[in-house]
Every structure is written in C-alpha cells, then in structure tokens.
Amino acid sequence: MASSGLELQPQIHWGLDPVYSAYAKLYIKDILEMPEYPNYNGAFAYKTHPIWKVDVLGLVVRVMERSSLFHYGIDDGTGVIDCCCWKPKEESIYSDPELQFRGGGPCQEFLNDLEIAAKDCQIKQLRAFQLGDLVHVRGKLKVFRGKREISASYYAKIEDPSCSVEIARMCELPKIYKFVYDKPFTLPPKLAQQIDTIREEERTGVKTEERIVQELCEKMKEILKNKDIRNFELNDLQTIPELMDVAKQPCKEFLQNKQSSTDKVAGKQIHSIFRKAVNHLEENGLVYRKDTSGFAFEVIGDSEILEQTVLCVLKHDSSKPKYAERGCHYMHIIDCLHKMEKFNKVSSTTVLQVLEKLESQSDIISTTKHHFIAF
C-alpha cells in the first residue's frame, strides 16, 4: 500500500532499492491490497517500494490440478492468494547416463546423492499438495483475468510438526516490516540533490557551472575524435562554434556576479569553463600538457611520441638488474618523464592510459598491478 504524500520513484532508480531485487516477505493481505506502480505493468507499490516478486508461507486451502500445473490457494492467516505452480517435465527428471560423472571416490558419491535428491524433489512436485499442507512459495506477482496471483519459480512442502517454521516466520515478518518495508524508499542524498538541480535547471534554463563543464567535456571528446585533432591550444577550442554554444549557456555561478559588466562576466565564464573542461580531460588521461606554459595539449589516443618515450624508458630500465625481475613501477616511469621538459606536466592517469594501450598492443606486459616490463 502506497502512503499518500510519498513520492514514487521512476523505474530507472528501482535498482537502488534492495527490496526490488529480493523476494519480498509480505503478508498476503498486503500483497492483495498493494496498488500497481503507476505507468508500469507488473510492479506494485508498498510504501513506495517497488514489489514484483514475493515469498509466502501458508496452508493449502484450495487445490486444482491441470495437465501442466497445479493451482493452490495459500492462506497465511491474513488472506488467501492463488499460486500457479508448474509441473516439472517428466523427461527432465531422468538424466542421460552418458552425461553422468564417471569419476570415483567421495566426489562420485556426493554427485550421486545430489542427483537422487534433485530427482526426488522433482518427483514430489508431480504430486499435488493436500489440503492443510504447509507450503513455501516464491515467485513473480502478476494479474491474471483481473485476479492477483503468484507464478511460482520455487515451491515446496514444509514438514513442520512442531510449528517451529511458522513461529519463526511470525517473529520475522514484524521485524522486516519495521526496519525495511515501512521505511519509504528514498534516493541517496547526493543523487536526490542532483535530480533537484536538474529539475531546477530545466525550469529556469540556468545551469550550474559543473553541469556545463560536463556537457563541454562530452562535446570535446566527440569533436577531438571526429575531426582527428591531435594537438591543440586552449584558445583554439574557443574558435569552434559547437563548443562555444555549450560554454555560453546561462551559468548560475556567473549570473550571481552583478558587479561586472555582462560582456566581462561572459568572457570569464567561457574561459573558466574551457579551462576546467580541459583539466577534466587531462585528469582522465585523454590529453596531456605539451609544454611548461600549460596551454598546449596533445591527444593521448594519437600520441605516438609519448608512447614511444614510455616504451624506451621501459626497455632501457628493464635491462637493469634492479628491474629485471619485476619490471618498473609506473611511478618510476612518471619520474623519468617529468625529468624531460616535453613531458614534465604529464599526469599519472595519462601514463597509466599509455601503459594500458602498450600492453593491449603486446609491446609490454604487467608483472603486477603496478609493475611493467618491456620485451
């Protein structure tokens, strides 16, 4: 039952709720009364939790047999629900002798016992449960001809002469309800804040600087790849109309600065967003700074010079006795590159990207997670 005033989450977020991926142990009364989740067939809502498969334990109060299935009415004391239990195929019960394990010893005995138990379970499932039997059913909750029922993926009779299983279930359910089901499904604070920010941006048309930087990074990746750009300067990017259209979007942080003129604020915004976007690409190992000025960059994907330099360092140092067995640690390679004027701004992420590419080309191998050696 969905509580009024609580927001139901869209399907894309259901995986964040552990109840969604589990067989929900609910009272049958609640299973029958839960409303369907809006705009999604096959899911139901209990206190904003999306429910689509359930776990019930109860007594058989109704039995109907058909050629391929049994229809049971299961009563847990709060209500009765129909359970559709499919019969196993008889030919699947008898395994092919050619496929049996032909080893010996304890392993053979264990597999034989396992096979006998599996066959015994399937043979029992060919026989109908009797009225009054205690059964355990798990399956998908669905609506058939306007009536809610469980399509069982697992069902078994429970031998419980002392009622210990039923008592344990009675003690377990109130605790699960108190600590899980009755607490509404809410998104993690960080994700909820991001969603609120996106909604606010869509309403006002004004985006945060972080959002614009992310969009600009994606657009940069696309342009660098499609236009086969191998190196660039920061100012060069500001001449590309597609990138400028992204960078010039209304930005919340810069609109709050009312002390400067509009043109000056726009110029600061564009420069800041481009700089942060390129820094983001550098942190992710997609580009690296070519010189000490910090404004010239080279694209890693096509940087044969950096690849050859890293390979030369590895080949030279791998021949030394110190590195002959385990190879060179990637931090050692970074230290060697930083001693060169051309690569003194190269980040560790960039070097790891290059090492990964060289390994995929079989130019080097990794001896540990952080050590590499050249052939």
N, C-alpha and C positions, 0 to 999 in steps of 0.2 A: 504494500500500500504506500503510495507516494504522499508525502506530507505536503500540505499546501504551504506556499511561501518558499519552498526549497527549489533551487534551480536544477533541472535535469541536464546532465552533461551530454554533448554531442557524441556520436558513435566513435569518432576519432580518438577520444580520450578514455574510452572504456577500459583499455588495457592497463591504465594506471590504477584501476580498482581491483585488488586481489580477489574480491568476491566474483568478479566476472569470469575468471579462468578456473574457478573451483566449482564443484558440485555443492550448491547451497543447501545446507541442512535446515529446512524450514518446516514449520507446522503446516499440515495440509490445508488447514483453514486459510492461512496466509497465501499459500500457493494459488488457491481458487479465487481469492479476492484481489490479488495484485492487479493493478491496471496495466495495460500494454504500454510499452515505451512509445512515446509519440514519434510518428514518422518512421517507425522501424518495425516491421513484422517479425515475430519470432522472439522478441525480447520483452521482458516485463520489468516493472519498477517496484522495488521495495525500499522505501526511504531514499530514493534517488540511486540506489544500487541497481545496475542492470543485471537481471537474472535470466538465464536461458537454459540452464541445466540444474537439476535438483537431486537431492539424496533424501529418500524417505524410508522409514521403518514402521511397519504396521501389520495388522492382522488381515488375512484374506477374508472378505465378506461376500465376494461375488466371483464366480468363475465361469468363463465362456471360452470354449475351445473351437478353433478353426483349423484348417488344414496346415497353415504355416505359422500360426501364432496362438498365444493364449491372451485373453483379456481378463485381467484381475481387477477387482475393486479392493483398494487398500485403505484401511481405516486406522488412523493413529490416535483416535480419541477426540480429535478436533474437527475431523471431516473425512470424507471419502473421495478418493480420486481414482480414475481408471488408469491402468498401466498396460501398455501394449508390449508384450514380451515375445519376441520372435523365437521360433524353434530353431535349433542348430540343424544344418543339413546332415542327414544320416550318413551320406557318403564321406563327409569330412571327419566323422568320428573314427573311422578305420584308416590308419595311416598306411602308406605304401611301404612294404617291407624293404624295398630297395633303398629307401631314404633313411632307414634306421641307423643309429650309431653302431659301428662294428668294432669298437674298442673293447677293452676288458677292464676288470677291476672295479673299484668304487665308483668311478665315473659312469660306467655302464649301468651299474645298479641304480645310481641316482637318476639317470635319464629314464630308465625303465619305470621307476616309481613315479616320476613326474608324468610320464606318458599315461600310465594307468590312472593317475589322479585326474588328469585332464579328460580322459575318456569317460571316467566315472561321473564327472561333473556334467559333461555334455549329455550322457545318457539320462541323468536325473532331470535335465532340462527338457527332455522329451516327454516327461510325465507331468501331468498337471498338479499344481499345489492343491491341497484340500482346504475346505473352509475351516478357519480358525488357525491355520498355519501362520507363524511369524515369518515375514519375508523382508529382505533388504533389497531395495531397488534404486538404481541410479540411471539417469537418462535425460534426454532433451525434453523440455517442456514445449508442447505445441497445442494448437487448437484444431480439432477435427469435428466437422459438422456442427460448429458452434459450441463445442464442449471441450474443456481443457483436459488434457491427458498427458501421461509421461510415456515417451517412446524409449523403452529401456535399452541401455547398452550393457548393463550388468544386472542380474537378478539372481537371488539365491535364498533358499530356505534356511532359517536360523534355528538351530537346536538350542533352546533356552529353557530347560525345565525349572531352573531356579529364578527365572526372570531377571537375571543379572544384566543381560544386554539391554533390556527395556529400561531398567532402572538407570543404567549408565547413560542412556540416551536422554531420559527425562532430566538428569542432572546436567548434561552437557548443553542442551539447547538453550536454557535461560541465560547461561554464561555467554554463548555465542551471540545471542540477540543483544545482550547488554553491551558487550565490548566490540561487536562488529556490525551487525545488521542495523541496529537502532542508531548508530552514528552515521550521519549523512556522508555520502561520497563527495568529497571536496577536492579540488585540484591543489597541487603543491603551491605554496605562496608565490614562488618565483614565476611559475607558469601562469598562475592567475593574474599576476601583475602584468606579464607580457600581453596576455589576452586583453586586459583592460586598456593597456596602452594602445594596442592595435585598434580597438573599437573607438577610442578617443581620436586617434589619427584619422580613421575613416569618417568620423562625424565632423571634425573640424578641417580636415585637409592639411593639417600641420603635423609633420613627422618629427621624431626625435633624431638627434644627430647620429646616434648609434644605428638606428634603422636605415638612414640614408647611406651611411658608410657600408653597411651590409649589402644594400642594393647596388652600390657602386662597385664593390668588390666582385660581385657576381657578373656585372656588366663588363668589368675589366677583363676577367677571365675569358669571357666569351669573345671579346674583341681581340685580345692578345693571341688567342687560338685561331680565330677565323682569318685575321689579317696577317698571320705569320710574322708578328713583331718579335724580333729577337732582343733588341735593346731599346731603351727609351729614357728620356729625361722627364722629370715631374711636370715641367711646363708643356712638354709635347702632348701630354694627355689632355690638357685643358683646351686643346685646339680641336678635339674630337667632339662633334655635336651630340652624339648619343650619350657620351659621358657627362657632358655639361648639362644636358636635360635632367639627368639624375641628380647631379650635385646642386642644381639651382632650385630644387624643391623647397617649399617653405620649411624652415627648421625652427623648432621650438626654442632651442637654446639661444639662437641668434636673434630671433624676433623679440626676445625679452630685453635685448640691449637697445634701449631707446636713446642713449646718449650720443651715438654716432649717426652719421647720415646713412640713408638707405643703401647707396652705392658702396660706401665703405664697408658696411656690415655684410653686404652680398659678397664683396671681394674676400673678406676674411673668412666667410663661411665656405666659399669654394676652395680656397687654399687649404683651410683646416681639414675639410672632408677628403680632399685628394690626398693630402699627406697621411692622414690616418688610414685611408684605404690601402695605400701602397705599403705602409708599415704592416698592415694586417697581412698582405700578400707575402711580405718578407718573413713575418713570423711563421707563416705556414709553409715556408720553404719553396714558394713558387717563383720568387725573384730574389736577387741579391744586389747589394750596392757595389758598383764597379770601382769607385774611387773615394778618396777621403772627403770630397765635397758633399757627398751624401745625396746628390740629386740625379745621378746617372745609375740606371739599373739594367740588369740583364736577366732575361727569362731563363729559368733553370731548364725547362724542357728541351731547349735547343742550345744549351751552353756546353759545347764540346770542350772549350778551353778549360773550364772548371773541372769537368770530368777527367780530362787528360792529366791535369795537375794533381788531382786527388789520386789517380791511378799511379802516377810517377812517384808520389810520396810513399804510397803503399809498397810499390815494387822495390824502391830503394831501401826503406826501413825494414821490410820483411826479411831481407837478406842478412840483417844484423843478428847476432846470436841472441840478443835480448828479446827480439820479437819473432824469432824463428819458429817457436812452438805455438804460441797463442795468437800471434799477429799483433797488429797495432790497435790500441783503443781509439775510438773515434775522437775523444778529446785531444789525443796526441796529434791527430790529423788536423784538427781545428787550430791547435797551437802552431803547427807548421805553416798553415795557410795564413794565419794572422801576422806572421813574420814577413810575408810578401806584401808589398804596397798595393798590388792589384786586388788582393783578397782579404785585406785587413778588416773589412766590415762584414765578412761572411758569417751568418748565424749558424748555430748548431743544428737547427731544424733544416737549413739548406744543405748542410753537409750530409746529414742523415738521409735526405732525399736522394742526393747524388750517390751515396753508398748503396742505397736500395736499388737504384737503377743499374749501377755497375754489377751488382750481384745478380739481377734479373738477366743481364746480358752475359753472365758466366765469366766476367772479367776478374771477379774476386769471389771469395767465399767468406762466410761468417763462422768463426770458430766458437764464439759465444754470442750472447745478446749484444755485446758492445765491442767485440774484437773482430777485426777483419784481416785477411791475408790475401796477397795477390799471387797469381800463378807465376 
